[in-house]
Amino acid sequence: MRIDIAPVLQAFDDALALVEDGEQRARLQRVLRAASPAVESAAVGLVRAAAAEVNEASAGAVRAEVVHTAEGPELRVEAVSPMESAAPGPDLEFDASEIERLTLRLPAELKEVAAVAAEQAGVSLNAWLTRVVSQEAGRRRGPRRGHEHGHGEHGGSQSLKGWIG
C-alpha cells in the first residue's frame, strides 16, 4: 500500500480556500508546499510506528514494514507461516516413546495450505503440524516446569530437585 500524503495536502488546500485574502492564501500555500516533505516524513514515521506495533502484537505471525520504492514509501504487510516466524516460541521437548494418535479435523483448504507449507519446509505434514503446535505451545507456556536446566521427568508428574538454602 503506497503511503500517499496527497489527500492530506488536499485537505489543507481545501481549508486554505476559506482564506478570503488572496495574498494571505498564496503565502499559506507556499508554506504548505514547503512543509510537504516534513508532512510526508511524519506520515511515514507514524506508519512505521504502527507497523512495529503490528509486528509486536502479532508475535511473529505478521510482518509489517515500510519500504521505499521508486513510487514512494509503501507499507507492506504479510502473514508469516509458523515455520518462518521470526520469533518462534521454544520447541517443547517430549519423550518420543510416548506418542499418541490424534484425529484432527480441518477444512480441506486449510489442510492443502498446511501441506504446501510442510512441503516448502521439506518435512511431512505430520512433522510440520507437530512443530507448529510445539512452537505455539512453547510460546504460550514458556519452559516446562522442572525442565529449565534439564531436570524433571517426561511423564505426567513434574518435580524440581536440589537444595533449598
GROMACS elastic network, one bead per residue, 0.5 to 0.9 nm:
[ bonds ]
;  ai    aj funct       b0    kb
    1     4     6  0.88876   500
    1    73     6  0.86533   500
    1    74     6  0.53034   500
    1    75     6  0.51409   500
    1    76     6  0.63777   500
    1    77     6  0.86347   500
    2    71     6  0.79835   500
    2    72     6  0.70077   500
    2    73     6  0.60610   500
    2    75     6  0.62990   500
    2    76     6  0.87198   500
    3    40     6  0.84829   500
    3    43     6  0.78580   500
    3    44     6  0.71545   500
    3    47     6  0.83096   500
    3    66     6  0.89770   500
    3    72     6  0.73075   500
    3    73     6  0.55810   500
    3    74     6  0.52647   500
    3    75     6  0.67396   500
    4     7     6  0.71841   500
    4     8     6  0.83737   500
    4    40     6  0.81338   500
    4    43     6  0.88688   500
    4    72     6  0.81229   500
    4    73     6  0.80345   500
    4    74     6  0.85768   500
    5     8     6  0.52075   500
    5     9     6  0.63513   500
    5    10     6  0.86014   500
    5    36     6  0.83242   500
    5    39     6  0.76639   500
    5    40     6  0.61631   500
    5    43     6  0.74714   500
    6     9     6  0.50987   500
    6    10     6  0.59886   500
    6    11     6  0.85696   500
    7    11     6  0.61428   500
    7    12     6  0.87451   500
    8    11     6  0.51288   500
    8    12     6  0.65484   500
    8    13     6  0.87958   500
    8    39     6  0.87511   500
    9    12     6  0.51095   500
    9    13     6  0.62689   500
    9    14     6  0.86681   500
    9    32     6  0.77069   500
    9    33     6  0.84003   500
    9    36     6  0.74732   500
    9    39     6  0.86379   500
   10    14     6  0.60906   500
   10    15     6  0.85704   500
   11    14     6  0.50497   500
   11    15     6  0.63101   500
   11    16     6  0.86620   500
   12    15     6  0.50341   500
   12    16     6  0.61430   500
   12    17     6  0.87377   500
   12    29     6  0.87110   500
   12    32     6  0.78434   500
   13    17     6  0.63462   500
   13    29     6  0.72450   500
   13    32     6  0.83904   500
   14    17     6  0.52298   500
   14    18     6  0.73996   500
   15    18     6  0.56514   500
   15    19     6  0.77222   500
   16    19     6  0.53924   500
   16    20     6  0.87687   500
   16    25     6  0.61669   500
   16    26     6  0.89271   500
   16    28     6  0.74619   500
   16    29     6  0.74350   500
   17    20     6  0.74672   500
   17    25     6  0.74055   500
   18    25     6  0.85992   500
   19    22     6  0.73641   500
   19    24     6  0.72954   500
   19    25     6  0.57515   500
   20    23     6  0.89554   500
   20    24     6  0.80384   500
   20    25     6  0.73569   500
   21    24     6  0.52983   500
   21    25     6  0.61450   500
   21    26     6  0.86939   500
   22    25     6  0.50233   500
   22    26     6  0.61052   500
   22    27     6  0.86458   500
   23    26     6  0.50815   500
   23    27     6  0.62472   500
   23    28     6  0.86570   500
   24    27     6  0.51955   500
   24    28     6  0.62489   500
   24    29     6  0.86433   500
   25    28     6  0.51257   500
   25    29     6  0.61169   500
   25    30     6  0.87077   500
   26    29     6  0.50498   500
   26    30     6  0.62976   500
   26    31     6  0.87258   500
   27    30     6  0.51945   500
   27    31     6  0.63602   500
   27    32     6  0.86764   500
   28    31     6  0.50165   500
   28    32     6  0.61212   500
   28    33     6  0.86552   500
   29    33     6  0.61533   500
   29    34     6  0.85473   500
   30    33     6  0.50756   500
   30    34     6  0.61132   500
   30    35     6  0.85267   500
   31    34     6  0.50676   500
   31    35     6  0.61003   500
   31    36     6  0.87126   500
   32    35     6  0.50500   500
   32    36     6  0.62342   500
   33    36     6  0.52574   500
   33    37     6  0.82602   500
   34    37     6  0.72106   500
   34    38     6  0.83396   500
   35    38     6  0.53347   500
   35    39     6  0.61892   500
   35    40     6  0.87286   500
   36    40     6  0.60704   500
   36    41     6  0.85048   500
   37    40     6  0.50509   500
   37    41     6  0.61013   500
   37    42     6  0.85825   500
   38    42     6  0.61096   500
   38    43     6  0.85415   500
   39    42     6  0.51150   500
   39    43     6  0.61489   500
   39    44     6  0.86356   500
   40    43     6  0.50218   500
   40    44     6  0.61129   500
   40    45     6  0.84957   500
   41    44     6  0.51536   500
   41    45     6  0.61012   500
   41    46     6  0.85906   500
   42    45     6  0.50153   500
   42    46     6  0.61529   500
   42    47     6  0.86809   500
   43    46     6  0.50643   500
   43    47     6  0.62484   500
   43    48     6  0.85343   500
   44    47     6  0.50735   500
   44    48     6  0.59616   500
   44    49     6  0.85359   500
   44    66     6  0.76429   500
   44    73     6  0.72932   500
   44    74     6  0.86636   500
   44    75     6  0.89030   500
   45    49     6  0.61470   500
   45    50     6  0.85970   500
   46    49     6  0.51715   500
   46    50     6  0.62744   500
   46    51     6  0.86673   500
   47    51     6  0.61014   500
   47    52     6  0.86433   500
   47    65     6  0.86923   500
   47    66     6  0.74002   500
   47    75     6  0.74443   500
   48    51     6  0.50122   500
   48    52     6  0.63036   500
   48    53     6  0.87522   500
   48    64     6  0.85310   500
   48    65     6  0.67018   500
   48    66     6  0.58850   500
   48    75     6  0.80849   500
   49    52     6  0.50926   500
   49    53     6  0.63595   500
   49    54     6  0.87513   500
   50    53     6  0.50481   500
   50    54     6  0.62483   500
   50    55     6  0.86707   500
   50    64     6  0.86974   500
   51    54     6  0.50302   500
   51    55     6  0.61806   500
   51    56     6  0.86175   500
   51    63     6  0.80750   500
   51    64     6  0.50222   500
   51    65     6  0.57733   500
   51    66     6  0.75203   500
   51    75     6  0.80215   500
   51    76     6  0.88707   500
   51    77     6  0.82746   500
   52    55     6  0.50717   500
   52    56     6  0.61707   500
   52    57     6  0.85439   500
   52    63     6  0.89039   500
   52    64     6  0.71130   500
   52    65     6  0.76046   500
   53    56     6  0.51265   500
   53    57     6  0.59679   500
   53    58     6  0.84068   500
   54    57     6  0.51640   500
   54    58     6  0.59308   500
   54    59     6  0.86377   500
   54    62     6  0.72940   500
   54    63     6  0.77589   500
   54    64     6  0.67522   500
   55    58     6  0.53345   500
   55    59     6  0.64755   500
   55    60     6  0.62792   500
   55    61     6  0.77900   500
   55    62     6  0.59992   500
   55    63     6  0.57163   500
   55    64     6  0.61305   500
   55    65     6  0.86596   500
   56    59     6  0.54778   500
   56    60     6  0.72184   500
   56    62     6  0.89190   500
   57    60     6  0.81817   500
   57    61     6  0.89503   500
   57    62     6  0.88504   500
   58    61     6  0.52234   500
   58    62     6  0.57293   500
   58    63     6  0.83174   500
   59    62     6  0.75520   500
   59    85     6  0.83890   500
   59    86     6  0.86373   500
   59    87     6  0.69472   500
   59    88     6  0.81706   500
   59   139     6  0.89668   500
   60    63     6  0.67879   500
   60    79     6  0.87398   500
   60    80     6  0.69598   500
   60    81     6  0.88635   500
   60    82     6  0.80342   500
   60    84     6  0.86575   500
   60    85     6  0.51684   500
   60    86     6  0.56146   500
   60    87     6  0.55667   500
   60    88     6  0.71200   500
   61    78     6  0.86776   500
   61    79     6  0.59174   500
   61    80     6  0.50343   500
   61    81     6  0.67476   500
   61    82     6  0.67543   500
   61    84     6  0.88499   500
   61    85     6  0.63252   500
   61    86     6  0.84137   500
   61    87     6  0.88947   500
   62    77     6  0.69560   500
   62    78     6  0.56997   500
   62    80     6  0.53325   500
   62    81     6  0.85611   500
   62    85     6  0.84319   500
   63    76     6  0.79693   500
   63    77     6  0.56271   500
   63    78     6  0.53430   500
   63    79     6  0.62882   500
   63    80     6  0.65479   500
   63    86     6  0.88133   500
   64    75     6  0.70676   500
   64    76     6  0.55963   500
   64    78     6  0.65351   500
   64    79     6  0.87879   500
   65    74     6  0.82492   500
   65    75     6  0.58121   500
   65    76     6  0.54271   500
   65    77     6  0.65981   500
   66    73     6  0.66387   500
   66    74     6  0.55318   500
   66    76     6  0.62339   500
   66    77     6  0.88727   500
   67    72     6  0.84781   500
   67    73     6  0.56991   500
   67    74     6  0.53684   500
   67    75     6  0.64960   500
   67    76     6  0.72735   500
   68    71     6  0.79554   500
   68    72     6  0.56792   500
   68    74     6  0.61836   500
   68    75     6  0.89040   500
   69    72     6  0.50918   500
   69    73     6  0.59275   500
   69    74     6  0.71027   500
   70    73     6  0.82485   500
   71    74     6  0.84860   500
   80    83     6  0.80438   500
   80    84     6  0.60989   500
   80    85     6  0.59265   500
   80    86     6  0.83793   500
   81    84     6  0.52802   500
   81    85     6  0.62113   500
   81   117     6  0.75941   500
   82    85     6  0.50607   500
   82    86     6  0.88320   500
   82    88     6  0.74073   500
   82   131     6  0.88095   500
   82   132     6  0.60273   500
   82   135     6  0.80392   500
   82   136     6  0.83494   500
   83    86     6  0.88829   500
   83    88     6  0.79810   500
   83   117     6  0.80713   500
   83   118     6  0.85533   500
   83   121     6  0.74028   500
   83   128     6  0.78280   500
   83   131     6  0.78746   500
   83   132     6  0.67498   500
   83   135     6  0.88439   500
   84    87     6  0.87022   500
   84    88     6  0.81227   500
   84   121     6  0.89097   500
   85    88     6  0.53705   500
   85    89     6  0.89201   500
   88    91     6  0.82548   500
   88   135     6  0.61189   500
   88   136     6  0.77019   500
   88   138     6  0.85690   500
   88   139     6  0.70931   500
   89    92     6  0.87250   500
   89   134     6  0.80552   500
   89   136     6  0.60620   500
   89   137     6  0.75505   500
   89   138     6  0.50540   500
   89   140     6  0.77483   500
   89   142     6  0.77798   500
   90   134     6  0.76748   500
   90   135     6  0.56182   500
   90   136     6  0.82507   500
   90   137     6  0.83912   500
   90   138     6  0.50322   500
   90   139     6  0.63711   500
   90   142     6  0.73294   500
   90   143     6  0.76151   500
   91   131     6  0.71332   500
   91   132     6  0.87113   500
   91   133     6  0.88178   500
   91   134     6  0.52644   500
   91   136     6  0.83320   500
   91   137     6  0.81411   500
   91   138     6  0.59413   500
   91   139     6  0.85414   500
   92   131     6  0.89303   500
   92   134     6  0.55551   500
   92   135     6  0.70337   500
   92   137     6  0.75831   500
   92   138     6  0.58138   500
   92   142     6  0.87305   500
   92   143     6  0.74326   500
   92   144     6  0.76943   500
   93    96     6  0.88123   500
   93   134     6  0.83097   500
   93   144     6  0.89144   500
   93   154     6  0.85676   500
   94    97     6  0.86814   500
   94    98     6  0.79202   500
   94   154     6  0.62682   500
   94   155     6  0.88253   500
   95    98     6  0.56888   500
   95    99     6  0.80031   500
   95   154     6  0.59447   500
   95   155     6  0.81298   500
   96    99     6  0.61769   500
   98   154     6  0.89574   500
   98   155     6  0.86252   500
  105   108     6  0.89829   500
  106   109     6  0.81362   500
  106   110     6  0.63502   500
  106   111     6  0.60833   500
  107   110     6  0.53099   500
  107   111     6  0.63669   500
  107   112     6  0.88057   500
  108   111     6  0.51193   500
  108   112     6  0.62955   500
  108   113     6  0.87561   500
  109   112     6  0.50810   500
  109   113     6  0.62553   500
  109   114     6  0.86419   500
  110   113     6  0.50390   500
  110   114     6  0.60981   500
  110   115     6  0.84862   500
  111   114     6  0.50866   500
  111   115     6  0.60365   500
  111   116     6  0.86304   500
  111   125     6  0.89409   500
  112   115     6  0.50200   500
  112   116     6  0.62284   500
  112   117     6  0.86323   500
  113   116     6  0.51993   500
  113   117     6  0.62521   500
  113   118     6  0.86603   500
  114   117     6  0.50113   500
  114   118     6  0.60856   500
  114   119     6  0.85422   500
  114   125     6  0.70123   500
  114   128     6  0.80503   500
  114   129     6  0.79274   500
  115   118     6  0.50483   500
  115   119     6  0.61232   500
  115   120     6  0.85853   500
  115   124     6  0.78823   500
  115   125     6  0.55169   500
  115   128     6  0.84589   500
  116   119     6  0.50258   500
  116   120     6  0.61318   500
  116   121     6  0.85690   500
  116   125     6  0.85809   500
  117   120     6  0.50590   500
  117   121     6  0.61814   500
  117   122     6  0.86128   500
  117   123     6  0.89635   500
  117   125     6  0.83306   500
  117   128     6  0.80165   500
  118   122     6  0.61570   500
  118   123     6  0.53840   500
  118   124     6  0.59259   500
  118   125     6  0.53327   500
  118   126     6  0.85135   500
  118   127     6  0.79363   500
  118   128     6  0.53960   500
  118   129     6  0.81235   500
  119   123     6  0.59192   500
  119   124     6  0.68533   500
  119   125     6  0.75693   500
  119   128     6  0.88520   500
  120   123     6  0.78088   500
  121   124     6  0.86661   500
  121   128     6  0.78656   500
  122   128     6  0.89497   500
  123   126     6  0.81593   500
  123   127     6  0.61181   500
  123   128     6  0.62122   500
  124   127     6  0.51466   500
  124   128     6  0.61062   500
  124   129     6  0.85708   500
  125   128     6  0.50321   500
  125   129     6  0.60605   500
  125   130     6  0.84553   500
  126   129     6  0.52119   500
  126   130     6  0.60435   500
  126   131     6  0.85472   500
  127   130     6  0.50676   500
  127   131     6  0.61034   500
  127   132     6  0.86115   500
  128   131     6  0.51416   500
  128   132     6  0.61597   500
  128   133     6  0.86145   500
  129   132     6  0.50687   500
  129   133     6  0.60613   500
  129   134     6  0.83830   500
  130   133     6  0.52534   500
  130   134     6  0.60096   500
  130   135     6  0.85755   500
  131   135     6  0.60470   500
  131   136     6  0.85385   500
  132   135     6  0.51758   500
  132   136     6  0.61335   500
  132   137     6  0.84561   500
  133   136     6  0.51952   500
  133   137     6  0.59329   500
  133   138     6  0.83599   500
  134   137     6  0.51423   500
  134   138     6  0.59492   500
  134   139     6  0.84928   500
  135   138     6  0.50127   500
  135   139     6  0.60534   500
  135   140     6  0.86371   500
  136   139     6  0.50063   500
  136   140     6  0.62316   500
  136   141     6  0.84183   500
  137   140     6  0.52046   500
  137   141     6  0.57770   500
  137   142     6  0.78217   500
  138   141     6  0.50903   500
  138   142     6  0.50507   500
  138   143     6  0.67042   500
  138   144     6  0.83671   500
  139   142     6  0.57414   500
  139   143     6  0.88105   500
  141   144     6  0.74210   500
  142   145     6  0.87062   500
  143   146     6  0.83426   500
  143   147     6  0.66882   500
  143   148     6  0.60963   500
  144   147     6  0.53819   500
  144   148     6  0.68677   500
  144   158     6  0.87121   500
  145   148     6  0.67908   500
  145   151     6  0.88650   500
  145   152     6  0.79160   500
  145   158     6  0.69511   500
  145   159     6  0.76758   500
  145   160     6  0.78740   500
  146   149     6  0.71887   500
  146   150     6  0.72635   500
  146   151     6  0.52615   500
  146   153     6  0.79835   500
  146   158     6  0.63662   500
  146   159     6  0.57979   500
  146   160     6  0.51764   500
  146   161     6  0.81223   500
  147   152     6  0.58059   500
  147   153     6  0.81213   500
  147   158     6  0.87300   500
  147   160     6  0.85874   500
  148   151     6  0.70808   500
  149   152     6  0.88976   500
  151   158     6  0.89628   500
  151   159     6  0.78456   500
  151   160     6  0.67946   500
  151   161     6  0.72434   500
  152   155     6  0.88593   500
  152   157     6  0.82938   500
  152   158     6  0.55527   500
  152   159     6  0.53075   500
  152   160     6  0.62391   500
  152   161     6  0.77059   500
  153   156     6  0.78659   500
  153   157     6  0.68707   500
  153   158     6  0.58617   500
  153   159     6  0.73328   500
  154   157     6  0.78010   500
  154   158     6  0.76810   500
  155   158     6  0.73557   500
